[in-house]
Amino acid sequence: MGRLFFFILTMAVCVSCGTQSEKMAGKAYKTYTVALDDRTLESSYTAKLRGRQYVEIRPQVSGIITEIRFNEGDLVRKGQTLFVIDQVPYKAALATAEANVKSAEAQLATAKLTATSKEQLYREKVISEYDLMTARNTEAEAEAALAQARAQETNARNDLSYTEVKSPVDGVASMIPYRVGALVSSSIAEPLVTVSDDEKIYAYFSMDENQILDLLQQYGSLQKVMDQMPEVSLLMSNGKSYAHTGKIDAISGTVDESTGAVSLRATFPNPDGLLRNGGSGTVIVPSALKQCIAIPQAATYELQNRVFVYKVIDGVAKSAPVEVFRLNNGTEYIVESGLAPGDVIIAEGAGLVREGTVIENQTKQE
């Protein structure tokens, strides 16, 4: 019985010694020495693509389409005739207007002769002043009738010119919903065709108000944001990166009350015609941070919506709250407060560490 008690006591002492030895030895963790560095973080925003100019072409006069002088999807030039609307009634209207002008010119000439004659007779006291004023009024009326006839002639000439529907811009034509023989007018619901100038593409996207405020605080003004922000990139709808970078060159001065968002525009060159009006993509906006503190996300843990790290102080893990920048690159956090250059933190597995854990045999991660 005495031997059994001695054996149990010996085993307990051995276990106790082993536990104390393990505690004193601590556990090896990767650590990271905090330092200042430059980082560029990227944010993604869904964007709608629009051509530099996107024009819906509609007829200005009514009539039947008699000619279509381009093919769907063609590259058309400014001033090129795309459609011809039946010109016969408009040519007749112009001829009538021109005849009315000639008639008005003749009537004015007669009125002038009459007024001149009346003035001579009045000086000779053959007629009364009333007769003279009547002749002058007839002349003024003839001048007004001529001006009206000339205005009608101008309108008729313009209406005739509108029967040739021309492109107002260089660009790419859309599909054509109408064919020869279709009756069209200025009130048609669907345009004859749309022409998009895709030499440059505008990518429209939105940021929330807080993000715009961050930019304003970083750069000082909207104009400085546009002047100093780095160029942005574009992820196309097929998931591939667009070869050319763009520049944010327009920011709305108001916040949309319904969404709390601010609209922005980035302009991209389109020399190969790869981007098309009406398309979509993702604008990648970089945020350059100078001399900031970046730490691995694996070095943090969250508790009650706050972010913590474990500092290694005198070989012991001490938890410390930190404030992180709202943007991150998926692997790192930018620390705004809570750490200083030279601090040593646990670099991995922070969620498994406990307060007061002895950290020895450190493996530093730079």
C-alpha positions in Angstrom: 0.0 0.0 0.0 2.9 2.4 0.9 4.6 1.6 -2.4 1.4 2.4 -4.4 1.1 5.8 -2.6 4.7 6.6 -3.4 4.2 5.8 -7.1 1.1 8.0 -7.4 2.9 10.9 -5.6 5.9 10.5 -7.9 3.7 10.6 -11.1 1.9 13.7 -9.9 5.1 15.5 -9.3 6.4 14.5 -12.8 3.2 15.8 -14.5 3.4 19.0 -12.5 6.9 19.5 -13.5 6.1 18.9 -17.1 3.2 21.4 -17.1 5.4 24.0 -15.5 8.2 23.3 -18.0 5.8 23.7 -20.9 4.4 27.0 -19.6 7.9 28.4 -19.1 8.9 27.3 -22.6 5.9 29.0 -24.1 4.7 28.4 -27.7 6.2 29.5 -31.0 4.2 32.0 -33.0 5.0 34.0 -36.1 5.4 37.6 -35.2 5.4 40.8 -37.3 7.2 44.0 -36.6 5.1 47.0 -37.4 6.6 49.5 -39.9 5.5 52.3 -42.2 5.1 51.5 -45.9 3.2 52.6 -49.0 0.1 50.7 -50.1 -2.4 50.9 -53.0 -5.9 49.6 -52.3 -8.5 48.9 -55.0 -12.3 49.3 -54.9 -14.7 47.9 -57.5 -17.8 49.7 -58.8 -20.3 48.4 -61.3 -20.5 50.8 -64.3 -22.7 51.4 -67.3 -20.9 52.3 -70.5 -21.9 55.1 -72.8 -20.4 56.5 -76.0 -19.0 60.0 -75.9 -22.1 61.0 -77.9 -25.2 58.9 -78.2 -27.8 60.4 -80.5 -31.3 59.1 -81.2 -32.1 60.2 -84.8 -35.7 61.1 -85.5 -37.4 62.7 -88.5 -38.4 66.3 -88.3 -41.1 65.9 -91.0 -43.7 63.3 -91.7 -43.7 61.0 -94.7 -42.9 57.7 -96.2 -39.3 56.4 -96.2 -38.2 56.1 -99.8 -34.5 55.3 -99.3 -32.1 53.9 -96.6 -28.6 54.8 -97.5 -26.5 52.8 -95.0 -26.3 49.4 -93.5 -27.0 48.5 -89.9 -23.9 48.6 -87.8 -22.0 50.8 -90.3 -19.6 53.5 -89.2 -21.3 56.7 -90.4 -19.9 60.2 -90.7 -21.3 63.5 -89.6 -23.5 65.0 -92.3 -24.0 61.6 -94.1 -27.5 61.1 -95.4 -29.0 58.1 -93.7 -32.7 58.2 -94.8 -34.7 59.9 -97.5 -38.4 60.7 -96.8 -40.8 61.2 -99.8 -39.8 64.6 -101.1 -42.7 65.2 -103.6 -45.1 67.0 -101.3 -42.3 69.1 -99.9 -41.0 70.1 -103.3 -44.5 71.2 -104.2 -44.8 73.2 -101.0 -41.5 74.9 -101.8 -42.6 75.7 -105.3 -45.8 77.2 -104.0 -43.9 79.3 -101.4 -41.5 80.6 -104.1 -44.5 81.6 -106.2 -46.1 83.4 -103.3 -42.8 85.3 -102.8 -42.8 86.5 -106.4 -46.5 87.5 -106.1 -45.7 89.4 -102.9 -42.8 91.2 -104.5 -45.0 92.3 -107.4 -47.7 93.6 -105.1 -45.0 95.5 -103.1 -43.6 97.0 -106.3 -47.1 98.2 -107.3 -47.8 99.6 -103.8 -44.5 101.6 -103.9 -45.4 103.0 -107.3 -48.9 104.0 -106.0 -47.4 105.6 -102.9 -44.9 107.6 -104.9 -47.6 108.8 -107.2 -49.8 109.8 -104.3 -47.0 111.8 -102.7 -46.6 113.8 -106.0 -50.4 114.5 -106.1 -50.5 115.4 -102.5 -47.7 118.0 -103.0 -49.8 119.4 -105.8 -52.8 119.4 -103.5 -54.7 117.2 -105.9 -55.5 114.6 -103.2 -56.0 114.8 -99.4 -53.6 113.6 -96.7 -56.0 110.7 -96.1 -55.4 109.4 -99.6 -51.6 109.7 -99.2 -51.6 107.8 -95.8 -53.8 105.1 -97.3 -51.3 104.6 -100.1 -48.4 104.4 -97.6 -50.3 101.9 -95.4 -50.9 99.7 -98.5 -47.2 99.8 -99.2 -46.4 98.8 -95.6 -48.9 96.0 -95.8 -47.3 94.7 -99.0 -43.9 94.7 -97.3 -45.3 92.7 -94.5 -46.9 90.2 -96.9 -43.6 89.8 -98.7 -41.8 89.1 -95.4 -44.4 86.5 -94.5 -44.1 84.9 -97.9 -40.3 84.7 -97.6 -40.6 83.1 -94.1 -43.0 80.5 -95.6 -40.5 79.9 -98.3 -37.7 79.4 -95.7 -39.9 76.9 -93.8 -40.7 75.0 -97.0 -37.1 74.9 -98.0 -36.1 73.6 -94.5 -38.9 71.0 -94.6 -37.6 69.8 -97.9 -34.0 69.6 -96.5 -35.4 67.6 -93.5 -36.5 64.9 -95.9 -32.9 63.9 -96.0 -32.2 62.6 -92.5 -28.5 63.1 -91.8 -26.2 61.9 -89.0 -25.3 64.8 -86.6 -22.1 62.9 -85.4 -19.5 60.4 -86.4 -20.3 57.0 -84.9 -21.6 53.5 -85.2 -25.2 53.0 -86.3 -27.6 50.7 -84.4 -30.1 48.3 -86.0 -32.9 49.9 -88.0 -36.5 49.3 -86.8 -38.0 50.8 -90.0 -37.9 49.9 -93.7 -38.6 51.6 -97.0 -42.3 52.3 -97.2 -42.8 52.9 -93.5 -44.7 56.1 -92.6 -42.8 58.0 -90.0 -43.1 61.4 -88.2 -41.4 63.4 -85.5 -43.6 61.8 -82.9 -42.6 58.2 -83.5 -41.9 56.2 -80.3 -38.8 54.5 -81.5 -36.0 56.5 -83.3 -35.1 55.8 -86.9 -31.7 54.8 -85.7 -29.2 55.6 -83.0 -25.6 56.7 -83.7 -23.0 56.3 -81.0 -19.6 58.0 -81.1 -17.5 55.4 -79.3 -14.1 56.9 -79.9 -14.2 57.5 -76.1 -16.3 55.6 -73.7 -17.8 57.0 -70.6 -18.2 54.6 -67.6 -20.8 55.9 -65.2 -20.7 54.5 -61.6 -21.6 55.6 -58.1 -20.0 56.0 -54.7 -21.7 56.4 -51.4 -21.6 59.8 -49.6 -19.0 58.5 -47.1 -16.6 57.5 -49.8 -16.9 60.9 -51.5 -16.3 62.6 -48.1 -13.1 60.5 -47.6 -11.9 61.6 -51.0 -12.6 65.2 -50.3 -10.8 65.0 -47.0 -7.8 63.3 -48.7 -7.5 65.7 -51.7 -9.2 68.9 -50.6 -11.8 69.5 -53.3 -13.7 67.8 -56.1 -11.5 69.4 -58.7 -8.4 68.1 -56.9 -9.9 64.7 -56.7 -10.2 64.6 -60.5 -6.8 66.2 -61.0 -4.8 64.1 -58.6 -6.5 60.7 -58.3 -4.5 58.0 -60.1 -5.9 56.5 -63.3 -8.6 53.8 -63.0 -8.9 50.5 -64.8 -11.8 48.6 -66.2 -12.9 45.0 -65.9 -15.0 44.1 -68.9 -18.3 42.1 -68.7 -16.4 39.0 -69.8 -14.2 39.2 -66.7 -11.1 40.3 -68.6 -9.2 43.5 -67.9 -9.4 46.3 -70.5 -6.1 47.2 -72.0 -6.4 51.0 -71.5 -6.6 52.9 -68.3 -9.1 55.7 -67.8 -9.5 58.9 -65.8 -12.3 60.2 -63.5 -13.2 63.5 -65.1 -16.7 64.2 -63.7 -18.2 64.0 -60.3 -21.8 65.0 -59.5 -22.1 68.0 -57.1 -25.2 66.6 -55.5 -26.1 63.4 -53.5 -29.0 61.4 -54.8 -31.6 61.6 -51.9 -33.2 58.3 -52.7 -29.9 56.3 -52.7 -27.4 58.4 -50.8 -25.0 57.9 -53.7 -22.9 60.3 -55.8 -22.5 59.7 -59.6 -19.0 59.7 -61.2 -17.8 59.4 -64.7 -14.5 57.8 -65.9 -13.4 58.2 -69.5 -11.6 55.5 -71.4 -10.0 55.6 -74.8 -11.5 53.1 -77.3 -9.1 53.0 -80.3 -10.0 49.4 -81.1 -13.8 49.8 -80.8 -13.8 47.0 -78.2 -16.2 48.8 -75.9 -19.7 49.6 -77.0 -22.4 52.0 -75.9 -24.9 50.3 -73.6 -22.4 47.8 -72.3 -21.4 47.2 -68.7 -18.2 46.7 -66.7 -16.5 47.2 -63.4 -14.4 50.3 -62.7 -11.4 49.6 -60.4 -10.5 52.7 -58.4 -7.1 52.6 -56.6 -6.5 54.4 -53.3 -2.8 55.3 -52.8 -1.8 55.5 -49.1 1.6 56.9 -48.2 3.6 55.8 -45.1 0.8 53.8 -43.6 0.8 50.8 -41.3 -0.3 47.6 -43.0 -0.8 44.3 -41.1 -1.9 40.8 -42.1 -5.6 40.2 -41.6 -4.6 36.9 -40.0 -3.1 39.0 -37.2 -6.5 40.3 -36.2 -9.7 39.1 -34.6 -13.1 40.7 -34.1 -15.0 41.1 -30.9 -18.3 43.0 -30.7 -17.6 44.7 -34.1 -14.2 45.8 -33.0 -10.9 44.7 -34.4 -8.1 43.5 -32.1 -4.5 42.4 -32.4 -2.1 40.8 -29.9 0.9 42.8 -29.1 4.0 40.9 -27.9 5.1 42.8 -24.8 8.0 41.4 -22.7 7.3 38.0 -24.4 3.6 37.9 -23.4 0.6 38.4 -25.7 -1.5 41.5 -24.8 -4.7 42.2 -26.7 -5.0 45.7 -28.2 -7.9 47.3 -30.1 -7.1 48.9 -33.5 -8.9 51.2 -36.0 -8.6 50.0 -39.6 -9.2 51.8 -42.8 -12.5 51.0 -44.5 -10.8 49.6 -47.6 -8.5 46.6 -47.8 -6.9 44.3 -50.3 -8.3 41.1 -49.0 -5.1 40.1 -47.2 -4.1 43.2 -45.2 -5.6 45.9 -43.1 -4.4 49.5 -43.0 -4.3 50.5 -39.3 -5.3 54.1 -38.6 -4.7 54.0 -34.9 -3.7 51.5 -32.1 -0.3 50.6 -33.4 3.0 52.3 -33.8 6.1 51.5 -35.9 8.3 49.1 -33.9 5.4 47.3 -32.2 5.6 43.5 -32.5 2.3 41.6 -33.0 1.4 38.0 -33.5 1.1 37.6 -37.3 -1.1 34.5 -37.6 -3.8 32.8 -35.7 -4.7 35.7 -33.5 -8.2 34.2 -32.9 -6.6 31.2 -31.2 -4.3 33.1 -28.8 -5.3 33.9 -25.3 -4.5 37.0 -23.2 -1.2 36.4 -21.3 0.1 33.6 -23.5 3.8 33.3 -23.3 5.3 33.9 -26.8 8.8 32.4 -27.2 10.9 31.0 -30.0 9.4 33.8 -32.2 9.6 33.5 -36.0 9.5 37.0 -37.4 7.5 37.8 -40.5 8.7 40.9 -42.3 
